[in-house]
Amino acid sequence: MTSASIWTPVATLDDLWEGEVAEFQVGDRPILLAHLRSGEIRAYDGLCPHAGFPLADGDVEDDILTCSAHSWEFDLATGAGVNPANCRLNSHPVRLDGDRITVSLTEGDHR
């Protein structure tokens, strides 16, 4: 039997302007929402996979997030590591219901 996805309302478009990232709590997990310059929204685990530092504290330029702890860089469009390239962000499905941003958390590493 397949379990249905559970979609959790996280924020609205008014909470997250284009080009911005912000951290939101979904249950006990920090989730990073990124509103890309293309208008798309992405959701990732909110902590850097390198050292567990909050990603929302980082800087964003041209949809590249630089973690403020150790300057690791991630492409917010894909979650792929830019520097270093062998690391990536854990992503979660996102959908818009009107102006409401909802996320379906993926199971796996909760770190």
Biopython code that builds the backbone (N, CA, C, O; Angstrom):
import numpy as np
from Bio.PDB.StructureBuilder import StructureBuilder

atoms = [
    (1, "MET", "N", (0.838, -1.177, 0.000)),
    (1, "MET", "CA", (0.000, 0.000, 0.000)),
    (1, "MET", "C", (0.882, 1.238, 0.000)),
    (1, "MET", "O", (1.836, 1.324, 0.774)),
    (2, "THR", "N", (0.572, 2.183, -0.852)),
    (2, "THR", "CA", (1.363, 3.399, -0.983)),
    (2, "THR", "C", (0.780, 4.480, -0.090)),
    (2, "THR", "O", (-0.434, 4.680, -0.058)),
    (3, "SER", "N", (1.640, 5.173, 0.630)),
    (3, "SER", "CA", (1.141, 6.262, 1.470)),
    (3, "SER", "C", (1.068, 7.538, 0.645)),
    (3, "SER", "O", (1.942, 7.818, -0.176)),
    (4, "ALA", "N", (0.012, 8.302, 0.878)),
    (4, "ALA", "CA", (-0.172, 9.560, 0.153)),
    (4, "ALA", "C", (0.765, 10.613, 0.721)),
    (4, "ALA", "O", (1.125, 10.579, 1.898)),
    (5, "SER", "N", (1.151, 11.544, -0.134)),
    (5, "SER", "CA", (1.985, 12.660, 0.321)),
    (5, "SER", "C", (1.171, 13.564, 1.232)),
    (5, "SER", "O", (-0.011, 13.802, 0.987)),
    (6, "ILE", "N", (1.789, 14.053, 2.254)),
    (6, "ILE", "CA", (1.161, 15.023, 3.146)),
    (6, "ILE", "C", (1.748, 16.383, 2.830)),
    (6, "ILE", "O", (2.951, 16.598, 2.978)),
    (7, "TRP", "N", (0.898, 17.303, 2.394)),
    (7, "TRP", "CA", (1.328, 18.652, 2.034)),
    (7, "TRP", "C", (1.063, 19.577, 3.200)),
    (7, "TRP", "O", (-0.071, 19.684, 3.667)),
    (8, "THR", "N", (2.100, 20.247, 3.674)),
    (8, "THR", "CA", (2.011, 21.144, 4.824)),
    (8, "THR", "C", (2.139, 22.588, 4.366)),
    (8, "THR", "O", (3.133, 22.942, 3.730)),
    (9, "PRO", "N", (1.146, 23.440, 4.676)),
    (9, "PRO", "CA", (1.304, 24.865, 4.384)),
    (9, "PRO", "C", (2.456, 25.432, 5.208)),
    (9, "PRO", "O", (2.526, 25.220, 6.418)),
    (10, "VAL", "N", (3.351, 26.149, 4.549)),
    (10, "VAL", "CA", (4.554, 26.643, 5.210)),
    (10, "VAL", "C", (4.603, 28.166, 5.241)),
    (10, "VAL", "O", (4.989, 28.754, 6.252)),
    (11, "ALA", "N", (4.217, 28.806, 4.145)),
    (11, "ALA", "CA", (4.345, 30.263, 4.037)),
    (11, "ALA", "C", (3.451, 30.733, 2.896)),
    (11, "ALA", "O", (2.779, 29.930, 2.248)),
    (12, "THR", "N", (3.451, 32.038, 2.660)),
    (12, "THR", "CA", (2.773, 32.602, 1.493)),
    (12, "THR", "C", (3.807, 33.342, 0.658)),
    (12, "THR", "O", (4.924, 33.598, 1.108)),
    (13, "LEU", "N", (3.420, 33.679, -0.557)),
    (13, "LEU", "CA", (4.334, 34.424, -1.423)),
    (13, "LEU", "C", (4.712, 35.774, -0.813)),
    (13, "LEU", "O", (5.798, 36.288, -1.078)),
    (14, "ASP", "N", (3.818, 36.356, 0.008)),
    (14, "ASP", "CA", (4.145, 37.617, 0.684)),
    (14, "ASP", "C", (5.259, 37.440, 1.716)),
    (14, "ASP", "O", (5.942, 38.404, 2.060)),
    (15, "ASP", "N", (5.447, 36.206, 2.216)),
    (15, "ASP", "CA", (6.491, 35.923, 3.211)),
    (15, "ASP", "C", (7.865, 35.736, 2.579)),
    (15, "ASP", "O", (8.882, 35.790, 3.271)),
    (16, "LEU", "N", (7.897, 35.517, 1.270)),
    (16, "LEU", "CA", (9.151, 35.133, 0.616)),
    (16, "LEU", "C", (9.226, 35.805, -0.757)),
    (16, "LEU", "O", (8.658, 35.317, -1.733)),
    (17, "TRP", "N", (9.923, 36.911, -0.811)),
    (17, "TRP", "CA", (10.049, 37.676, -2.043)),
    (17, "TRP", "C", (10.998, 36.992, -3.011)),
    (17, "TRP", "O", (11.870, 36.225, -2.602)),
    (18, "GLU", "N", (10.826, 37.269, -4.284)),
    (18, "GLU", "CA", (11.704, 36.710, -5.309)),
    (18, "GLU", "C", (13.155, 37.070, -5.009)),
    (18, "GLU", "O", (13.470, 38.220, -4.702)),
    (19, "GLY", "N", (14.033, 36.072, -5.101)),
    (19, "GLY", "CA", (15.450, 36.277, -4.828)),
    (19, "GLY", "C", (15.826, 36.069, -3.372)),
    (19, "GLY", "O", (16.999, 36.192, -3.017)),
    (20, "GLU", "N", (14.851, 35.755, -2.516)),
    (20, "GLU", "CA", (15.111, 35.590, -1.087)),
    (20, "GLU", "C", (15.066, 34.128, -0.662)),
    (20, "GLU", "O", (14.482, 33.280, -1.336)),
    (21, "VAL", "N", (15.699, 33.861, 0.470)),
    (21, "VAL", "CA", (15.567, 32.579, 1.163)),
    (21, "VAL", "C", (15.125, 32.871, 2.589)),
    (21, "VAL", "O", (15.403, 33.941, 3.130)),
    (22, "ALA", "N", (14.433, 31.908, 3.191)),
    (22, "ALA", "CA", (14.015, 32.053, 4.580)),
    (22, "ALA", "C", (13.821, 30.663, 5.168)),
    (22, "ALA", "O", (13.532, 29.703, 4.454)),
    (23, "GLU", "N", (13.985, 30.576, 6.481)),
    (23, "GLU", "CA", (13.805, 29.317, 7.182)),
    (23, "GLU", "C", (12.432, 29.294, 7.833)),
    (23, "GLU", "O", (11.989, 30.281, 8.421)),
    (24, "PHE", "N", (11.765, 28.149, 7.717)),
    (24, "PHE", "CA", (10.462, 27.923, 8.347)),
    (24, "PHE", "C", (10.500, 26.578, 9.042)),
    (24, "PHE", "O", (11.155, 25.652, 8.564)),
    (25, "GLN", "N", (9.809, 26.457, 10.164)),
    (25, "GLN", "CA", (9.726, 25.185, 10.880)),
    (25, "GLN", "C", (8.566, 24.380, 10.316)),
    (25, "GLN", "O", (7.450, 24.887, 10.208)),
    (26, "VAL", "N", (8.821, 23.145, 9.962)),
    (26, "VAL", "CA", (7.780, 22.210, 9.559)),
    (26, "VAL", "C", (7.886, 21.042, 10.532)),
    (26, "VAL", "O", (8.777, 20.200, 10.423)),
    (27, "GLY", "N", (6.960, 21.011, 11.482)),
    (27, "GLY", "CA", (7.097, 20.056, 12.575)),
    (27, "GLY", "C", (8.337, 20.433, 13.366)),
    (27, "GLY", "O", (8.466, 21.569, 13.825)),
    (28, "ASP", "N", (9.246, 19.485, 13.526)),
    (28, "ASP", "CA", (10.490, 19.767, 14.267)),
    (28, "ASP", "C", (11.671, 20.001, 13.330)),
    (28, "ASP", "O", (12.821, 20.002, 13.769)),
    (29, "ARG", "N", (11.393, 20.198, 12.040)),
    (29, "ARG", "CA", (12.477, 20.337, 11.057)),
    (29, "ARG", "C", (12.565, 21.753, 10.502)),
    (29, "ARG", "O", (11.555, 22.319, 10.083)),
    (30, "PRO", "N", (13.773, 22.334, 10.496)),
    (30, "PRO", "CA", (13.950, 23.613, 9.808)),
    (30, "PRO", "C", (14.010, 23.368, 8.304)),
    (30, "PRO", "O", (14.785, 22.539, 7.827)),
    (31, "ILE", "N", (13.175, 24.107, 7.562)),
    (31, "ILE", "CA", (13.112, 23.972, 6.107)),
    (31, "ILE", "C", (13.473, 25.316, 5.487)),
    (31, "ILE", "O", (12.943, 26.354, 5.885)),
    (32, "LEU", "N", (14.370, 25.291, 4.519)),
    (32, "LEU", "CA", (14.760, 26.490, 3.790)),
    (32, "LEU", "C", (13.896, 26.596, 2.545)),
    (32, "LEU", "O", (13.873, 25.683, 1.719)),
    (33, "LEU", "N", (13.184, 27.711, 2.409)),
    (33, "LEU", "CA", (12.475, 27.996, 1.170)),
    (33, "LEU", "C", (13.279, 29.016, 0.385)),
    (33, "LEU", "O", (13.774, 29.996, 0.942)),
    (34, "ALA", "N", (13.404, 28.776, -0.911)),
    (34, "ALA", "CA", (14.124, 29.683, -1.804)),
    (34, "ALA", "C", (13.182, 30.095, -2.918)),
    (34, "ALA", "O", (12.615, 29.247, -3.607)),
    (35, "HIS", "N", (13.014, 31.403, -3.097)),
    (35, "HIS", "CA", (12.196, 31.937, -4.197)),
    (35, "HIS", "C", (13.177, 32.395, -5.271)),
    (35, "HIS", "O", (13.789, 33.458, -5.161)),
    (36, "LEU", "N", (13.315, 31.582, -6.303)),
    (36, "LEU", "CA", (14.315, 31.828, -7.337)),
    (36, "LEU", "C", (13.936, 33.017, -8.201)),
    (36, "LEU", "O", (12.774, 33.422, -8.245)),
    (37, "ARG", "N", (14.923, 33.571, -8.887)),
    (37, "ARG", "CA", (14.684, 34.704, -9.780)),
    (37, "ARG", "C", (13.753, 34.331, -10.926)),
    (37, "ARG", "O", (13.109, 35.205, -11.505)),
    (38, "SER", "N", (13.672, 33.052, -11.260)),
    (38, "SER", "CA", (12.762, 32.575, -12.306)),
    (38, "SER", "C", (11.312, 32.553, -11.830)),
    (38, "SER", "O", (10.394, 32.351, -12.626)),
    (39, "GLY", "N", (11.111, 32.763, -10.521)),
    (39, "GLY", "CA", (9.780, 32.710, -9.942)),
    (39, "GLY", "C", (9.460, 31.377, -9.287)),
    (39, "GLY", "O", (8.465, 31.264, -8.570)),
    (40, "GLU", "N", (10.287, 30.369, -9.521)),
    (40, "GLU", "CA", (10.056, 29.052, -8.926)),
    (40, "GLU", "C", (10.427, 29.069, -7.444)),
    (40, "GLU", "O", (11.251, 29.869, -7.000)),
    (41, "ILE", "N", (9.796, 28.163, -6.691)),
    (41, "ILE", "CA", (10.074, 28.011, -5.263)),
    (41, "ILE", "C", (10.705, 26.644, -5.050)),
    (41, "ILE", "O", (10.234, 25.651, -5.604)),
    (42, "ARG", "N", (11.747, 26.585, -4.266)),
    (42, "ARG", "CA", (12.405, 25.330, -3.907)),
    (42, "ARG", "C", (12.420, 25.205, -2.383)),
    (42, "ARG", "O", (12.456, 26.204, -1.664)),
    (43, "ALA", "N", (12.391, 23.948, -1.903)),
    (43, "ALA", "CA", (12.473, 23.679, -0.460)),
    (43, "ALA", "C", (13.593, 22.681, -0.209)),
    (43, "ALA", "O", (13.726, 21.680, -0.913)),
    (44, "TYR", "N", (14.386, 22.971, 0.801)),
    (44, "TYR", "CA", (15.511, 22.116, 1.183)),
    (44, "TYR", "C", (15.554, 22.007, 2.703)),
    (44, "TYR", "O", (14.971, 22.828, 3.412)),
    (45, "ASP", "N", (16.255, 20.980, 3.198)),
    (45, "ASP", "CA", (16.535, 20.955, 4.628)),
    (45, "ASP", "C", (17.234, 22.255, 4.978)),
    (45, "ASP", "O", (18.068, 22.738, 4.213)),
    (46, "GLY", "N", (16.901, 22.824, 6.128)),
    (46, "GLY", "CA", (17.384, 24.155, 6.475)),
    (46, "GLY", "C", (18.794, 24.225, 7.018)),
    (46, "GLY", "O", (19.320, 25.316, 7.236)),
    (47, "LEU", "N", (19.421, 23.063, 7.243)),
    (47, "LEU", "CA", (20.772, 23.062, 7.804)),
    (47, "LEU", "C", (21.780, 22.600, 6.759)),
    (47, "LEU", "O", (21.517, 21.674, 5.992)),
    (48, "CYS", "N", (22.925, 23.251, 6.741)),
    (48, "CYS", "CA", (23.984, 22.906, 5.793)),
    (48, "CYS", "C", (24.407, 21.450, 6.014)),
    (48, "CYS", "O", (24.653, 21.045, 7.150)),
    (49, "PRO", "N", (24.495, 20.662, 4.938)),
    (49, "PRO", "CA", (24.911, 19.267, 5.094)),
    (49, "PRO", "C", (26.357, 19.125, 5.553)),
    (49, "PRO", "O", (26.761, 18.039, 5.970)),
    (50, "HIS", "N", (27.137, 20.181, 5.485)),
    (50, "HIS", "CA", (28.533, 20.140, 5.900)),
    (50, "HIS", "C", (28.670, 20.174, 7.406)),
    (50, "HIS", "O", (29.276, 19.276, 7.992)),
    (51, "ALA", "N", (28.112, 21.206, 8.050)),
    (51, "ALA", "CA", (28.332, 21.363, 9.495)),
    (51, "ALA", "C", (27.051, 21.679, 10.265)),
    (51, "ALA", "O", (27.112, 22.031, 11.443)),
    (52, "GLY", "N", (25.889, 21.558, 9.613)),
    (52, "GLY", "CA", (24.634, 21.760, 10.320)),
    (52, "GLY", "C", (24.310, 23.203, 10.664)),
    (52, "GLY", "O", (23.496, 23.457, 11.552)),
    (53, "PHE", "N", (24.931, 24.152, 9.978)),
    (53, "PHE", "CA", (24.697, 25.578, 10.239)),
    (53, "PHE", "C", (23.443, 26.022, 9.486)),
    (53, "PHE", "O", (23.206, 25.537, 8.380)),
    (54, "PRO", "N", (22.619, 26.938, 10.049)),
    (54, "PRO", "CA", (21.410, 27.383, 9.365)),
    (54, "PRO", "C", (21.716, 28.049, 8.016)),
    (54, "PRO", "O", (22.442, 29.040, 7.954)),
    (55, "LEU", "N", (21.153, 27.491, 6.945)),
    (55, "LEU", "CA", (21.405, 28.013, 5.611)),
    (55, "LEU", "C", (20.773, 29.382, 5.378)),
    (55, "LEU", "O", (21.264, 30.156, 4.557)),
    (56, "ALA", "N", (19.689, 29.687, 6.091)),
    (56, "ALA", "CA", (19.018, 30.976, 5.901)),
    (56, "ALA", "C", (19.910, 32.151, 6.291)),
    (56, "ALA", "O", (19.636, 33.288, 5.906)),
    (57, "ASP", "N", (20.976, 31.890, 7.052)),
    (57, "ASP", "CA", (21.922, 32.943, 7.433)),
    (57, "ASP", "C", (22.921, 33.253, 6.325)),
    (57, "ASP", "O", (23.710, 34.191, 6.443)),
    (58, "GLY", "N", (22.891, 32.467, 5.248)),
    (58, "GLY", "CA", (23.847, 32.649, 4.158)),
    (58, "GLY", "C", (23.452, 33.771, 3.216)),
    (58, "GLY", "O", (22.407, 34.403, 3.377)),
    (59, "ASP", "N", (24.302, 34.005, 2.237)),
    (59, "ASP", "CA", (24.079, 35.044, 1.227)),
    (59, "ASP", "C", (23.652, 34.394, -0.082)),
    (59, "ASP", "O", (24.123, 33.311, -0.430)),
    (60, "VAL", "N", (22.747, 35.069, -0.814)),
    (60, "VAL", "CA", (22.288, 34.578, -2.106)),
    (60, "VAL", "C", (22.656, 35.597, -3.171)),
    (60, "VAL", "O", (22.369, 36.788, -3.049)),
    (61, "GLU", "N", (23.304, 35.091, -4.226)),
    (61, "GLU", "CA", (23.597, 35.928, -5.389)),
    (61, "GLU", "C", (23.430, 35.061, -6.626)),
    (61, "GLU", "O", (24.058, 34.010, -6.743)),
    (62, "ASP", "N", (22.576, 35.506, -7.555)),
    (62, "ASP", "CA", (22.310, 34.762, -8.794)),
    (62, "ASP", "C", (21.891, 33.320, -8.509)),
    (62, "ASP", "O", (22.358, 32.398, -9.177)),
    (63, "ASP", "N", (21.017, 33.120, -7.527)),
    (63, "ASP", "CA", (20.484, 31.812, -7.129)),
    (63, "ASP", "C", (21.554, 30.856, -6.597)),
    (63, "ASP", "O", (21.330, 29.647, -6.540)),
    (64, "ILE", "N", (22.704, 31.387, -6.212)),
    (64, "ILE", "CA", (23.742, 30.596, -5.535)),
    (64, "ILE", "C", (23.753, 31.015, -4.071)),
    (64, "ILE", "O", (23.942, 32.188, -3.748)),
    (65, "LEU", "N", (23.547, 30.037, -3.188)),
    (65, "LEU", "CA", (23.570, 30.286, -1.743)),
    (65, "LEU", "C", (24.952, 29.968, -1.206)),
    (65, "LEU", "O", (25.483, 28.883, -1.446)),
    (66, "THR", "N", (25.536, 30.912, -0.480)),
    (66, "THR", "CA", (26.823, 30.695, 0.176)),
    (66, "THR", "C", (26.574, 30.590, 1.667)),
    (66, "THR", "O", (26.115, 31.546, 2.290)),
    (67, "CYS", "N", (26.874, 29.432, 2.246)),
    (67, "CYS", "CA", (26.690, 29.215, 3.679)),
    (67, "CYS", "C", (27.609, 30.159, 4.441)),
    (67, "CYS", "O", (28.791, 30.280, 4.118)),
    (68, "SER", "N", (27.064, 30.827, 5.451)),
    (68, "SER", "CA", (27.853, 31.815, 6.191)),
    (68, "SER", "C", (28.878, 31.185, 7.133)),
    (68, "SER", "O", (29.768, 31.878, 7.625)),
    (69, "ALA", "N", (28.766, 29.884, 7.389)),
    (69, "ALA", "CA", (29.713, 29.248, 8.315)),
    (69, "ALA", "C", (31.070, 28.986, 7.668)),
    (69, "ALA", "O", (32.100, 29.398, 8.201)),
    (70, "HIS", "N", (31.077, 28.304, 6.524)),
    (70, "HIS", "CA", (32.340, 27.902, 5.904)),
    (70, "HIS", "C", (32.385, 28.195, 4.408)),
    (70, "HIS", "O", (33.238, 27.665, 3.697)),
    (71, "SER", "N", (31.465, 29.041, 3.925)),
    (71, "SER", "CA", (31.443, 29.497, 2.525)),
    (71, "SER", "C", (31.205, 28.394, 1.502)),
    (71, "SER", "O", (31.597, 28.541, 0.345)),
    (72, "TRP", "N", (30.567, 27.286, 1.902)),
    (72, "TRP", "CA", (30.170, 26.288, 0.921)),
    (72, "TRP", "C", (29.062, 26.890, 0.068)),
    (72, "TRP", "O", (28.230, 27.644, 0.572)),
    (73, "GLU", "N", (29.047, 26.560, -1.229)),
    (73, "GLU", "CA", (28.099, 27.152, -2.162)),
    (73, "GLU", "C", (27.181, 26.089, -2.760)),
    (73, "GLU", "O", (27.609, 24.982, -3.088)),
    (74, "PHE", "N", (25.890, 26.460, -2.894)),
    (74, "PHE", "CA", (24.883, 25.553, -3.438)),
    (74, "PHE", "C", (24.034, 26.274, -4.468)),
    (74, "PHE", "O", (23.689, 27.443, -4.293)),
    (75, "ASP", "N", (23.696, 25.566, -5.557)),
    (75, "ASP", "CA", (22.800, 26.086, -6.580)),
    (75, "ASP", "C", (21.368, 25.875, -6.087)),
    (75, "ASP", "O", (20.922, 24.736, -5.954)),
    (76, "LEU", "N", (20.654, 26.953, -5.819)),
    (76, "LEU", "CA", (19.307, 26.837, -5.269)),
    (76, "LEU", "C", (18.295, 26.292, -6.277)),
    (76, "LEU", "O", (17.223, 25.840, -5.877)),
    (77, "ALA", "N", (18.604, 26.324, -7.561)),
    (77, "ALA", "CA", (17.691, 25.776, -8.566)),
    (77, "ALA", "C", (17.679, 24.251, -8.539)),
    (77, "ALA", "O", (16.663, 23.627, -8.846)),
    (78, "THR", "N", (18.823, 23.646, -8.168)),
    (78, "THR", "CA", (18.952, 22.189, -8.221)),
    (78, "THR", "C", (19.318, 21.555, -6.883)),
    (78, "THR", "O", (19.091, 20.362, -6.683)),
    (79, "GLY", "N", (19.881, 22.335, -5.967)),
    (79, "GLY", "CA", (20.381, 21.794, -4.704)),
    (79, "GLY", "C", (21.802, 21.272, -4.806)),
    (79, "GLY", "O", (22.385, 20.858, -3.804)),
    (80, "ALA", "N", (22.365, 21.287, -6.004)),
    (80, "ALA", "CA", (23.706, 20.746, -6.223)),
    (80, "ALA", "C", (24.772, 21.628, -5.585)),
    (80, "ALA", "O", (24.656, 22.853, -5.554)),
    (81, "GLY", "N", (25.798, 20.982, -5.086)),
    (81, "GLY", "CA", (26.937, 21.719, -4.567)),
    (81, "GLY", "C", (27.705, 22.370, -5.696)),
    (81, "GLY", "O", (27.918, 21.758, -6.742)),
    (82, "VAL", "N", (28.126, 23.614, -5.489)),
    (82, "VAL", "CA", (28.947, 24.335, -6.459)),
    (82, "VAL", "C", (30.399, 24.276, -6.003)),
    (82, "VAL", "O", (31.298, 23.995, -6.795)),
    (83, "ASN", "N", (30.617, 24.541, -4.731)),
    (83, "ASN", "CA", (31.957, 24.505, -4.151)),
    (83, "ASN", "C", (31.833, 24.065, -2.697)),
    (83, "ASN", "O", (31.486, 24.881, -1.843)),
    (84, "PRO", "N", (32.109, 22.785, -2.390)),
    (84, "PRO", "CA", (32.565, 21.710, -3.278)),
    (84, "PRO", "C", (31.393, 21.091, -4.039)),
    (84, "PRO", "O", (30.235, 21.213, -3.640)),
    (85, "ALA", "N", (31.723, 20.433, -5.133)),
    (85, "ALA", "CA", (30.702, 19.862, -6.012)),
    (85, "ALA", "C", (30.186, 18.508, -5.527)),
    (85, "ALA", "O", (29.178, 18.022, -6.039)),
    (86, "ASN", "N", (30.848, 17.892, -4.557)),
    (86, "ASN", "CA", (30.471, 16.537, -4.134)),
    (86, "ASN", "C", (29.452, 16.528, -2.990)),
    (86, "ASN", "O", (29.290, 15.509, -2.318)),
    (87, "CYS", "N", (28.768, 17.646, -2.765)),
    (87, "CYS", "CA", (27.785, 17.756, -1.696)),
    (87, "CYS", "C", (26.515, 18.344, -2.302)),
    (87, "CYS", "O", (26.586, 19.127, -3.249)),
    (88, "ARG", "N", (25.339, 17.970, -1.755)),
    (88, "ARG", "CA", (24.103, 18.564, -2.264)),
    (88, "ARG", "C", (23.099, 18.721, -1.127)),
    (88, "ARG", "O", (23.182, 18.061, -0.091)),
    (89, "LEU", "N", (22.155, 19.616, -1.361)),
    (89, "LEU", "CA", (21.100, 19.854, -0.392)),
    (89, "LEU", "C", (19.995, 18.812, -0.567)),
    (89, "LEU", "O", (19.705, 18.392, -1.687)),
    (90, "ASN", "N", (19.382, 18.399, 0.541)),
    (90, "ASN", "CA", (18.251, 17.468, 0.501)),
    (90, "ASN", "C", (16.990, 18.261, 0.189)),
    (90, "ASN", "O", (16.591, 19.134, 0.959)),
    (91, "SER", "N", (16.360, 17.950, -0.951)),
    (91, "SER", "CA", (15.213, 18.744, -1.407)),
    (91, "SER", "C", (13.888, 18.093, -1.022)),
    (91, "SER", "O", (13.821, 16.905, -0.705)),
    (92, "HIS", "N", (12.837, 18.910, -1.061)),
    (92, "HIS", "CA", (11.475, 18.475, -0.772)),
    (92, "HIS", "C", (10.550, 19.034, -1.845)),
    (92, "HIS", "O", (10.757, 20.155, -2.310)),
    (93, "PRO", "N", (9.527, 18.269, -2.249)),
    (93, "PRO", "CA", (8.570, 18.776, -3.238)),
    (93, "PRO", "C", (7.822, 20.006, -2.712)),
    (93, "PRO", "O", (7.477, 20.092, -1.533)),
    (94, "VAL", "N", (7.586, 20.951, -3.621)),
    (94, "VAL", "CA", (6.888, 22.200, -3.291)),
    (94, "VAL", "C", (5.757, 22.391, -4.286)),
    (94, "VAL", "O", (5.889, 22.040, -5.458)),
    (95, "ARG", "N", (4.653, 22.942, -3.824)),
    (95, "ARG", "CA", (3.612, 23.362, -4.749)),
    (95, "ARG", "C", (2.968, 24.633, -4.210)),
    (95, "ARG", "O", (2.998, 24.918, -3.013)),
    (96, "LEU", "N", (2.387, 25.385, -5.138)),
    (96, "LEU", "CA", (1.650, 26.597, -4.784)),
    (96, "LEU", "C", (0.167, 26.296, -4.841)),
    (96, "LEU", "O", (-0.328, 25.757, -5.831)),
    (97, "ASP", "N", (-0.539, 26.643, -3.784)),
    (97, "ASP", "CA", (-1.996, 26.600, -3.752)),
    (97, "ASP", "C", (-2.443, 28.046, -3.624)),
    (97, "ASP", "O", (-2.534, 28.577, -2.518)),
    (98, "GLY", "N", (-2.725, 28.688, -4.762)),
    (98, "GLY", "CA", (-2.974, 30.131, -4.752)),
    (98, "GLY", "C", (-1.668, 30.828, -4.429)),
    (98, "GLY", "O", (-0.689, 30.670, -5.158)),
    (99, "ASP", "N", (-1.633, 31.608, -3.333)),
    (99, "ASP", "CA", (-0.373, 32.243, -2.921)),
    (99, "ASP", "C", (0.262, 31.507, -1.743)),
    (99, "ASP", "O", (1.253, 31.975, -1.183)),
    (100, "ARG", "N", (-0.301, 30.362, -1.365)),
    (100, "ARG", "CA", (0.217, 29.575, -0.239)),
    (100, "ARG", "C", (1.251, 28.566, -0.725)),
    (100, "ARG", "O", (1.005, 27.811, -1.665)),
    (101, "ILE", "N", (2.404, 28.564, -0.077)),
    (101, "ILE", "CA", (3.486, 27.628, -0.398)),
    (101, "ILE", "C", (3.327, 26.413, 0.502)),
    (101, "ILE", "O", (3.325, 26.538, 1.726)),
    (102, "THR", "N", (3.192, 25.232, -0.105)),
    (102, "THR", "CA", (3.079, 23.991, 0.671)),
    (102, "THR", "C", (4.252, 23.080, 0.320)),
    (102, "THR", "O", (4.772, 23.104, -0.796)),
    (103, "VAL", "N", (4.653, 22.278, 1.302)),
    (103, "VAL", "CA", (5.815, 21.397, 1.163)),
    (103, "VAL", "C", (5.421, 20.005, 1.592)),
    (103, "VAL", "O", (4.666, 19.832, 2.549)),
    (104, "SER", "N", (5.932, 19.008, 0.886)),
    (104, "SER", "CA", (5.783, 17.608, 1.277)),
    (104, "SER", "C", (7.158, 17.115, 1.697)),
    (104, "SER", "O", (8.055, 16.979, 0.865)),
    (105, "LEU", "N", (7.323, 16.850, 2.978)),
    (105, "LEU", "CA", (8.641, 16.445, 3.473)),
    (105, "LEU", "C", (8.976, 15.045, 2.992)),
    (105, "LEU", "O", (8.142, 14.140, 3.029)),
    (106, "THR", "N", (10.203, 14.883, 2.543)),
    (106, "THR", "CA", (10.695, 13.572, 2.141)),
    (106, "THR", "C", (11.322, 12.917, 3.362)),
    (106, "THR", "O", (11.902, 13.587, 4.216)),
    (107, "GLU", "N", (11.199, 11.625, 3.427)),
    (107, "GLU", "CA", (11.802, 10.898, 4.538)),
    (107, "GLU", "C", (13.297, 10.754, 4.282)),
    (107, "GLU", "O", (13.785, 10.988, 3.176)),
    (108, "GLY", "N", (13.996, 10.370, 5.316)),
    (108, "GLY", "CA", (15.439, 10.201, 5.161)),
    (108, "GLY", "C", (16.167, 10.867, 6.293)),
    (108, "GLY", "O", (15.655, 10.967, 7.408)),
    (109, "ASP", "N", (17.352, 11.318, 6.008)),
    (109, "ASP", "CA", (18.205, 11.927, 7.009)),
    (109, "ASP", "C", (17.562, 13.217, 7.508)),
    (109, "ASP", "O", (17.333, 14.136, 6.721)),
    (110, "HIS", "N", (17.273, 13.296, 8.786)),
    (110, "HIS", "CA", (16.637, 14.483, 9.356)),
    (110, "HIS", "C", (17.678, 15.479, 9.869)),
    (110, "HIS", "O", (17.317, 16.456, 10.526)),
    (111, "ARG", "N", (18.925, 15.258, 9.591)),
    (111, "ARG", "CA", (19.992, 16.113, 10.068)),
    (111, "ARG", "C", (20.068, 17.371, 9.266)),
    (111, "ARG", "O", (20.919, 18.221, 9.529)),
]
sb = StructureBuilder()
sb.init_structure("model")
sb.init_model(0)
sb.init_chain("A")
sb.init_seg("    ")
for serial, (resi, resn, name, xyz) in enumerate(atoms, 1):
    if name == "N":
        sb.init_residue(resn, " ", resi, " ")
    sb.init_atom(name, np.array(xyz, "f"), 0.0, 1.0, " ", f" {name:<3s}", serial, name[0])
structure = sb.get_structure()
